[in-house]
Amino acid sequence: MDRVPIDTDTGAKVVLELIYRLKVSDVMTPGPVVATEDRTLREIQALMRDRRFTGVPIVNARGGLAGIVSIGDIIEALDGGYIDERAGERMTRQVLSLESDMPLSFAISWLNRYRFGRFPVVDRDGILVGIITSKDIIRALLLEMNGEVERLESEIRSGQGDSGEPRADGTTALCRTTLRWDFENAGKASAEIKKALKAAGIEPAIVRRAAIASYELEMNQVIHSWGGTIECRIMEDRVEIAARDGGPGIADLDAALLEGFSTADEWIRSLGFGAGMGLPNVRRSADDFFIDSAPGRGTTVQATIRYAPTPAGAGDPERAGGDS
């Protein structure tokens, strides 16, 4: 089976959350069987026969992906009479490969587009680190589904939701989820917070500060975390924004709060993100700022912006005498 029966655009929400949260490195088979450029095609033929492979990656002296020898290459070598020549002289050099830190959605799209049985996986230095197949993906998704169902059930039990409705105590609460590398929906949570603040009649300067803080926190989760939640409580004299995620956590909090410091890789930077201004902008926008994080246990950030109590009738056109 070379195809993964998942539509990365219209699939079930819970599955889409997983394929955007997981990386290729989370799913691939590490330590693949390889051959070096000096091995003969006959030796590689025997390796493929014994291991029942249809292709073997060829690596150079430093472990970088140099090419691949497929079953088609072996058949041509037998027909052409050069089966005893070195792989480095006859291998296919133009090889499509995936990078280990790519979203899993890339692997699914490529497997479905090209219908190859497997893709080699390289790190950012071009070193071969694994192989990924459709079976690897389906197996990993099935395992992850159990944990995902437990997480969703936990959120329901803890009362997290998307209501955004006024509460009995007069506050308005919103809670939105974020997904790793889900750039298509990035910014929607902060946009809803901004809209709710405007509807509550909060002054524009406060709305702007809250919008900046919530947007930066949301983008940090999309870029750096495995996904999380953005919560907002609009109260009489303040707005409280809390961002929580389950990992991977921040190794050096002091460095993370410095302007210009970023752990974003080249792929994220090529998309225009990762300038290292996220947390500094949140702290600058907030009156009260708190962050707790450590590798392996996720990150919690709370930002509070204070303002004068909202006048009675503000945000309600009928009570304020405005047009509806």
Long-range contacts (C-beta under 8 A, 24 or more apart in sequence): 1-134, 1-135, 2-111, 2-115, 2-116, 2-117, 2-134, 3-111, 3-112, 3-115, 3-134, 4-108, 4-111, 4-112, 4-134, 4-137, 4-138, 6-108, 6-141, 8-105, 8-108, 8-109, 14-145, 14-148, 14-149, 14-152, 15-141, 15-145, 16-179, 17-148, 17-179, 17-227, 18-104, 18-141, 18-144, 18-145, 18-148, 19-103, 19-104, 19-105, 19-108, 19-141, 20-103, 20-104, 20-105, 20-179, 20-180, 20-181, 20-182, 20-227, 21-179, 21-180, 21-181, 21-226, 21-227, 22-103, 22-104, 22-140, 22-144, 22-180, 23-100, 23-101, 23-102, 23-103, 23-104, 24-98, 24-99, 24-100, 24-101, 24-102, 24-103, 24-104, 24-106, 24-107, 24-121, 24-130, 24-132, 25-100, 25-101, 25-121, 25-129, 25-130, 26-104, 26-140, 27-104, 27-107, 27-132, 27-136, 27-137, 27-140, 28-100, 28-121, 28-129, 28-130, 28-131, 28-132, 28-136, 29-130, 29-131, 29-132, 29-133, 29-136, 30-129, 30-130, 31-130, 32-57, 32-120, 32-128, 32-130, 32-131, 34-58, 34-59, 34-128, 35-59, 35-69, 35-87, 36-60, 36-61, 36-87, 37-66, 37-67, 37-86, 37-87, 37-88, 37-91, 38-86, 38-87, 38-88, 39-86, 39-87, 40-83, 40-84, 40-85, 40-86, 40-87, 41-69, 41-73, 41-74, 41-77, 41-82, 41-83, 41-84, 41-85, 41-86, 41-87, 41-90, 42-83, 42-84, 44-69, 44-74, 44-87, 45-74, 45-77, 45-83, 48-74, 54-117, 55-117, 55-118, 57-95, 57-120, 57-128, 57-131, 58-87, 58-88, 58-91, 59-128, 62-127, 63-127, 63-128, 64-122, 64-125, 64-126, 64-127, 64-128, 65-95, 65-97, 65-120, 65-122, 65-126, 65-127, 65-128, 66-91, 66-93, 67-91, 67-92, 67-93, 67-95, 68-92, 68-95, 68-120, 95-120, 97-121, 97-122, 98-122, 98-132, 99-123, 99-124, 99-267, 100-124, 100-129, 100-130, 101-265, 101-267, 102-267, 103-180, 103-181, 104-137, 104-140, 105-181, 107-132, 107-137, 108-137, 111-137, 124-265, 124-266, 155-229, 160-229, 160-231, 164-192, 164-196, 170-235, 170-236, 171-233, 171-234, 171-235, 171-236, 172-196, 172-200, 172-233, 172-234, 173-231, 173-232, 173-233, 173-234, 174-231, 174-232, 175-229, 175-230, 175-231, 175-232, 176-229, 176-230, 176-231, 177-227, 177-228, 177-229, 177-230, 178-218, 178-221, 178-222, 178-225, 178-227, 178-228, 178-229, 178-230, 178-245, 179-222, 179-227, 180-221, 180-222, 180-225, 180-226, 180-227, 181-222, 181-223, 182-222, 182-227, 183-222, 183-271, 186-218, 186-219, 186-222, 187-215, 187-218, 187-219, 189-214, 189-218, 189-230, 190-214, 190-215, 190-217, 190-218, 190-230, 193-230, 193-232, 193-241, 196-232, 196-234, 197-234, 197-239, 198-315, 199-315, 200-234, 200-310, 200-314, 200-315, 201-310, 201-311, 201-314, 201-315, 201-316, 201-320, 202-234, 202-239, 202-307, 202-310, 202-315, 203-307, 206-239, 206-305, 206-307, 209-285, 209-286, 209-305, 210-239, 210-241, 210-285, 210-305, 212-281, 212-282, 212-285, 213-241, 213-281, 213-282, 213-285, 213-286, 213-303, 213-305, 214-241, 216-277, 216-278, 216-279, 216-281, 216-282, 216-285, 217-241, 217-243, 217-278, 217-282, 217-301, 217-303, 218-243, 219-273, 219-278, 220-278, 220-279, 220-301, 221-245, 223-264, 223-268, 223-273, 223-274, 224-248, 224-263, 224-264, 225-298, 225-299, 228-298, 228-299, 236-309, 236-310, 237-306, 237-307, 237-308, 237-309, 237-310, 238-287, 238-304, 238-305, 238-306, 238-307, 239-304, 239-305, 239-307, 240-302, 240-303, 240-304, 241-302, 241-303, 241-304, 241-305, 242-300, 242-301, 242-302, 242-303, 243-299, 243-300, 243-301, 243-302, 244-298, 244-299, 244-300, 245-298, 245-299, 246-298, 247-296, 247-297, 247-298, 248-295, 248-296, 248-298, 249-293, 249-294, 249-295, 249-296, 249-297, 249-298, 249-299, 250-293, 250-294, 250-295, 250-299, 251-295, 253-291, 253-293, 256-293, 257-283, 257-291
